[in-house]
């Protein structure tokens, strides 16, 4: 009888510990000696893969520094960094269910997503733009009437595209890429006349293409969106630790150096430059760290 009671007590304690860790990522990281980063495969210079399980980019590098700071904070002699590729469709569920501890890719912080996840301080302010073939004759959103437009499933650009379609009273055909590389391939192969997406993703995919001069980014910004690392809700201690690392990277100039490395210098695999200087909006987000959603940028 006592053995049964002891076994039951152990089971209850283990279940309680699992529940506690679900909302205590620091405890989870400390007990496992590992952190799982959600990484992207084709999010421009922010986050992409070189193949063979190697993930790089501005936000990937920043996330690795966050992990090192967490290792120091938790007093761990070693911290294993695991990389979990995510897509626009599955990134939120994988954070919510505990598969991914921290997703630093190209995710827009908005009110709808805040119902399911939390966001660290904004580290990149994005402009949604239009990429086209250089010889297409398309120079603005008004030129898209009657054309085929691609954007990536599960992104805020889908809503931006439809909102502009209604506002301009235009008629165009929408197609969806399963990820950013798939969307860009549709533009590259002529299955779409334009690709609407974050400017950094467009510029990054153009820079890595076979013929970068065959493409251009045109028109005014269709939307301004804060991009931030995503983490589980209701875990203030973990959010505080991540934000502290980001602020430290801003203050010591590490983040600015990293930005220059990934956006202004030649990057692998083709050693071409993305060529997107640090924008005033991103600079301001660094000077005044905050986790404001996209809706605050549109007031």
C-alpha positions as CSV (number, residue, x, y, z in Angstrom):
1,X,0.0,0.0,0.0
2,X,2.8,2.4,1.0
3,X,4.6,1.6,-2.3
4,X,1.4,2.5,-4.2
5,X,1.1,5.8,-2.3
6,X,4.7,6.6,-2.9
7,X,4.4,5.8,-6.7
8,X,1.3,8.0,-6.9
9,X,3.0,10.8,-5.0
10,X,6.0,10.7,-7.4
11,X,3.6,10.7,-10.4
12,X,1.8,13.7,-9.0
13,X,5.1,15.5,-8.4
14,X,6.3,14.7,-11.9
15,X,3.1,16.0,-13.4
16,X,3.2,19.1,-11.3
17,X,6.8,19.7,-12.4
18,X,5.9,19.3,-16.1
19,X,3.0,21.8,-15.7
20,X,5.3,24.3,-13.9
21,X,7.9,24.0,-16.6
22,X,5.3,24.6,-19.3
23,X,5.2,28.2,-18.1
24,X,8.8,28.3,-16.7
25,X,11.1,28.1,-19.7
26,X,14.2,29.0,-17.6
27,X,13.5,25.9,-15.4
28,X,13.0,23.8,-18.5
29,X,16.3,25.0,-20.0
30,X,18.2,24.5,-16.7
31,X,16.9,21.0,-16.1
32,X,17.4,19.8,-19.7
33,X,20.7,21.7,-20.4
34,X,19.3,22.6,-23.8
35,X,17.3,25.4,-25.5
36,X,15.4,24.9,-28.8
37,X,15.5,27.8,-31.2
38,X,12.9,28.1,-33.9
39,X,14.8,29.0,-37.1
40,X,13.8,29.9,-40.6
41,X,15.0,28.5,-43.9
42,X,14.4,31.4,-46.3
43,X,13.6,34.6,-44.3
44,X,16.2,36.7,-46.1
45,X,19.2,38.0,-44.1
46,X,17.1,37.8,-40.9
47,X,17.2,34.0,-40.9
48,X,18.0,31.3,-43.4
49,X,19.8,28.0,-43.9
50,X,23.0,27.1,-45.7
51,X,21.9,23.4,-45.8
52,X,23.3,20.5,-43.7
53,X,21.6,21.8,-40.6
54,X,23.4,25.1,-40.6
55,X,21.2,28.1,-39.8
56,X,22.5,31.7,-40.1
57,X,21.3,35.3,-40.4
58,X,20.9,38.4,-38.2
59,X,18.1,37.1,-36.0
60,X,19.6,33.6,-35.8
61,X,23.0,35.0,-34.6
62,X,21.2,37.3,-32.1
63,X,19.2,34.3,-30.7
64,X,22.5,32.3,-30.3
65,X,23.8,35.2,-28.2
66,X,20.6,35.3,-26.1
67,X,21.2,31.5,-25.5
68,X,24.8,32.2,-24.3
69,X,23.5,34.9,-21.9
70,X,20.8,32.5,-20.6
71,X,23.6,29.9,-20.0
72,X,25.5,32.5,-17.9
73,X,22.3,33.5,-16.0
74,X,21.4,30.0,-15.2
75,X,25.0,29.1,-14.1
76,X,25.3,26.2,-16.6
77,X,28.7,25.1,-17.7
78,X,27.3,24.0,-21.0
79,X,24.1,24.7,-22.9
80,X,23.1,22.7,-26.0
81,X,21.5,24.8,-28.7
82,X,19.0,22.8,-30.8
83,X,17.7,24.2,-34.1
84,X,14.1,23.5,-35.1
85,X,13.1,24.7,-38.6
86,X,9.7,26.4,-38.6
87,X,7.4,27.8,-41.3
88,X,5.0,30.6,-41.3
89,X,2.2,28.1,-40.7
90,X,3.6,26.1,-37.8
91,X,5.8,28.6,-35.9
92,X,3.1,29.6,-33.4
93,X,1.8,26.1,-32.6
94,X,5.4,24.9,-32.1
95,X,6.1,27.7,-29.6
96,X,2.7,27.1,-27.8
97,X,3.2,23.4,-27.5
98,X,6.7,23.6,-26.1
99,X,8.6,22.2,-29.1
100,X,10.3,25.6,-29.6
101,X,11.5,27.8,-26.7
102,X,12.4,30.9,-28.7
103,X,11.6,31.7,-32.3
104,X,13.8,34.4,-33.8
105,X,13.0,34.7,-37.5
106,X,10.7,37.1,-39.3
107,X,7.6,37.1,-37.2
108,X,5.5,40.2,-36.9
109,X,4.3,41.2,-33.4
110,X,0.5,41.9,-33.7
111,X,-2.5,41.8,-31.4
112,X,-4.0,38.7,-33.0
113,X,-0.8,36.7,-32.3
114,X,-0.5,38.1,-28.8
115,X,-3.6,36.0,-27.9
116,X,-1.4,32.9,-28.3
117,X,2.2,33.9,-27.7
118,X,4.4,36.7,-26.2
119,X,7.0,38.8,-28.0
120,X,10.4,40.0,-26.9
121,X,11.5,43.6,-27.6
122,X,11.4,44.6,-31.3
123,X,14.7,44.1,-33.0
124,X,13.8,44.9,-36.6
125,X,11.1,47.1,-38.1
126,X,10.0,45.8,-41.5
127,X,8.3,47.4,-44.5
128,X,6.1,45.2,-46.7
129,X,7.1,45.8,-50.3
130,X,6.6,44.4,-53.9
131,X,9.3,42.5,-55.7
132,X,9.0,42.1,-59.5
133,X,11.1,41.2,-62.5
134,X,13.1,44.3,-63.5
135,X,11.7,44.2,-67.0
136,X,8.0,43.8,-65.9
137,X,7.0,47.4,-66.2
138,X,5.4,47.2,-62.7
139,X,6.4,50.2,-60.6
140,X,3.6,50.4,-58.0
141,X,0.7,48.6,-56.5
142,X,-1.6,50.2,-59.1
143,X,0.3,48.3,-61.8
144,X,-0.8,45.0,-60.3
145,X,-4.3,45.1,-61.7
146,X,-5.0,42.0,-63.6
147,X,-1.8,40.3,-62.6
148,X,-0.9,37.2,-60.5
149,X,0.5,38.0,-57.1
150,X,2.2,35.6,-54.8
151,X,2.7,35.9,-51.0
152,X,3.5,33.3,-48.4
153,X,0.9,31.3,-46.5
154,X,0.5,32.2,-42.8
155,X,2.1,35.6,-43.0
156,X,0.6,39.1,-42.3
157,X,1.4,40.0,-45.9
158,X,-1.7,38.0,-46.9
159,X,-3.9,40.5,-45.0
160,X,-1.9,43.4,-46.3
161,X,-2.4,42.2,-49.9
162,X,-6.1,41.9,-49.5
163,X,-6.5,45.2,-47.7
164,X,-4.7,47.1,-50.5
165,X,-6.7,45.2,-53.1
166,X,-9.9,46.5,-51.5
167,X,-8.6,50.0,-51.0
168,X,-7.3,50.3,-54.6
169,X,-10.4,48.6,-56.1
170,X,-8.2,46.2,-58.0
171,X,-8.6,42.8,-59.4
172,X,-5.7,40.4,-59.3
173,X,-5.2,36.7,-58.8
174,X,-3.6,35.5,-55.5
175,X,-1.4,32.5,-55.2
176,X,0.3,31.2,-52.1
177,X,3.8,29.9,-51.6
178,X,4.3,27.3,-48.9
179,X,7.4,29.2,-47.7
180,X,9.4,32.3,-48.8
181,X,11.6,30.3,-51.1
182,X,8.6,28.7,-52.8
183,X,7.0,32.2,-53.3
184,X,10.2,33.6,-54.8
185,X,10.5,30.6,-57.1
186,X,7.0,31.5,-58.4
187,X,8.2,35.0,-59.3
188,X,11.5,33.7,-60.7
189,X,9.8,31.1,-63.0
190,X,7.0,33.5,-64.2
191,X,4.1,31.8,-62.4
192,X,3.6,35.1,-60.5
193,X,4.1,38.7,-61.7
194,X,4.9,40.1,-58.2
195,X,5.9,38.8,-54.8
196,X,4.5,40.8,-51.8
197,X,6.5,40.3,-48.6
198,X,8.8,41.9,-46.0
199,X,11.4,44.0,-47.8
200,X,14.3,42.2,-46.0
201,X,13.0,38.8,-47.2
202,X,12.5,40.1,-50.7
203,X,16.0,41.6,-50.8
204,X,17.6,38.5,-49.2
205,X,16.0,36.1,-51.8
206,X,16.9,38.4,-54.6
207,X,20.6,38.6,-53.4
208,X,20.7,34.8,-53.3
209,X,19.1,34.2,-56.7
210,X,21.1,33.2,-59.9
211,X,20.6,36.7,-61.4
212,X,20.0,39.4,-58.8
213,X,19.9,42.1,-61.4
214,X,16.8,40.5,-63.0
215,X,14.7,41.7,-60.0
216,X,13.8,44.9,-58.3
217,X,11.7,46.1,-55.3
218,X,9.2,48.7,-56.2
219,X,6.5,51.0,-54.8
220,X,5.8,52.5,-51.4
221,X,5.8,50.5,-48.3
222,X,2.4,48.7,-48.0
223,X,2.7,48.2,-44.2
224,X,5.2,48.9,-41.4
225,X,5.6,46.0,-39.0
226,X,7.7,45.3,-35.9
227,X,9.6,42.0,-36.1
228,X,10.4,40.3,-32.8
229,X,11.4,37.0,-31.2
230,X,8.4,34.9,-30.1
231,X,8.1,33.0,-26.9
232,X,5.4,31.4,-24.7
233,X,2.8,33.5,-23.0
234,X,2.6,33.9,-19.3
235,X,6.3,33.4,-18.7
236,X,7.5,36.8,-17.5
237,X,10.8,35.6,-16.1
238,X,11.9,34.1,-19.5
239,X,10.7,37.2,-21.4
240,X,12.7,39.5,-19.0
241,X,15.8,37.4,-19.5
242,X,15.5,37.5,-23.3
243,X,14.8,41.2,-23.3
244,X,17.8,41.9,-21.0
245,X,20.1,40.0,-23.4
246,X,18.7,42.0,-26.4
247,X,19.1,45.3,-24.6
248,X,22.7,44.3,-23.7
249,X,23.4,43.5,-27.4
250,X,22.1,47.0,-28.4
251,X,24.1,48.8,-25.7
252,X,27.4,47.2,-26.4
253,X,27.1,47.6,-30.2
254,X,26.9,43.9,-30.9
255,X,23.5,44.1,-32.6
256,X,24.6,47.0,-34.9
257,X,27.8,45.0,-35.9
258,X,25.6,42.0,-36.6
259,X,23.2,44.1,-38.7
260,X,26.1,45.4,-40.8
261,X,27.5,41.9,-41.2
262,X,24.2,40.4,-42.5
263,X,22.7,43.4,-44.4
264,X,25.6,45.5,-45.7
265,X,28.4,43.0,-46.3
266,X,28.6,40.0,-48.7
267,X,26.9,37.0,-47.2
268,X,27.0,33.3,-48.0
269,X,26.3,31.3,-50.0
270,X,26.8,33.6,-53.0
271,X,28.8,36.3,-51.3
272,X,26.4,39.0,-52.4
273,X,25.2,42.0,-50.5
274,X,21.5,42.4,-49.4
275,X,22.2,46.2,-49.2
276,X,19.5,47.3,-46.8
277,X,20.9,50.1,-44.5
278,X,19.6,50.3,-41.0
279,X,16.2,52.1,-41.2
280,X,15.3,55.1,-38.9
281,X,12.4,53.0,-37.5
282,X,14.6,50.1,-36.5
283,X,17.1,52.5,-35.0
284,X,14.3,54.1,-32.9
285,X,13.2,50.6,-31.7
286,X,16.7,50.0,-30.5
287,X,17.0,53.4,-28.8
288,X,13.7,52.9,-27.0
289,X,13.3,49.1,-26.5
290,X,9.6,48.0,-26.5
291,X,7.3,45.2,-27.5
292,X,4.6,47.3,-29.1
293,X,2.4,45.4,-31.7
294,X,2.0,46.3,-35.3
295,X,-1.3,48.1,-34.6
296,X,0.6,50.8,-32.6
297,X,2.7,51.6,-35.7
298,X,-0.4,52.3,-37.7
299,X,-2.0,54.9,-35.5
